[in-house]
Amino acid sequence: MLLHRLKNKLGTRSCPPPRSGLQDAYALPVGDPDGGGLARMMTLVVVTRLHNAAAAAAGMRRGLAYARAYADVRGVAG
């Protein structure tokens, strides 16, 4: 692997991501090379985005349920 340079990013100064390249790397095709690999990859990207959105919504709902349960049993000023 060849590192070309380190990217200058605002949020990752302590661990900058490198711009790298692979030369003479051994690789095997995944699936049929003539079968529309990009379309298959985009389907996986959409599924991943939907999963992340559902997980985020479920986490927010769970947090709200915890807050409501705590507020129901908490007494303030008598």
N, C-alpha and C positions, 0 to 999 in steps of 0.2 A: 504494500500500500504506500502511496506517495502523498504526503501532505503538501498541498500547494501554499496555503496560508491559513492564518487564524482569522475568523470573521470578527469584526468589531461590532458588538451588539451592546445595547444599553443595559439590558437586564441580566446578562451573563458574563460580566467582566471577570468574575472569579473562576469561571470554567468556560472559556470561549469555545464555540464549536468550530472544528476545522473544516476547511474545504479540501476534500481528499479525492484521490483517483485510484483506480485499480488498473494495473497493467499486467498482461499475461496471466490473468486470473482464470481459473478453471470454473466453468459454470455448466449447469444442466438446465434445459428448458423445463418449465413446469407446465404440464398439460400439452395440448396440441399447438405447435407453433403457428399453424394456419387457422386456428379456431377463434380468433377474436379475443386475444388476451386482455386488451385494454377494456373491453366491455365487461369481461368477467371481473377484472379488478375494480371497476367503477361500481359494480353491484356490491362487492364486498365493502367498499368505502361507504356506500349508502346504508348498508346494514349496520356498520360500525357506528355511523352517526346517529341512527335511530336508537341503537342500544345505549349510547352515551346520553342522549336526550332523555330516554326513559329512566335511566339510572339516576340522573340528576333530579328529575321530577320526583322520583320515589324518595330520594334522600331529603328533598325539601318537605315532602309530605310527612315523612317520619319525624323530622325536626319539629314541625308544627304540632304533630300529635304529642310529642314529648312536652312541648311548651304548654299546650292546653291541659294536659294531664297534671302538670305541676301547678298551673294556675287554679285548677279546680280544687285542689286540696290545700292550697296555701291560704292562710288567713292574714289579713293586714288590718291593724288598728281595731281589733275586736269584731 
